[in-house]
Amino acid sequence: MTGFPSPQECPSDLQGPNKSKSKVPDLETFLEKRDYAGAIALLNFKRRTSSERDPKTLEWLAYAYYHFGEHDKVLRSLPVTGVQEQLQP
């Protein structure tokens, strides 16, 4: 007897990373919960790790910034070409 508890007796948070892996919520989950800070973090991560620029990601980022109260970041996150196209007659 070693004096250590068996794996079945350990609390679940001490059983190691193999026991249960938490899944990263998707954008829809963050928005349903109105967790705009989480949505911003997810979208910024997606934007920085992706090799190509997705205009939809930038639009959702602007949406999340707006609802989070970061109004100054809204225009900075929108694609410049989209804004320019709307301003031209």
Secondary structure as GFF3:
##gff-version 3
##sequence-region A 1 89
A	DSSP	three_ten_helix	12	14	.	.	.	ID=ss1
A	DSSP	alpha_helix	27	32	.	.	.	ID=ss2
A	DSSP	alpha_helix	36	49	.	.	.	ID=ss3
A	DSSP	alpha_helix	55	68	.	.	.	ID=ss4
A	DSSP	alpha_helix	71	77	.	.	.	ID=ss5
A	DSSP	alpha_helix	80	87	.	.	.	ID=ss6
###
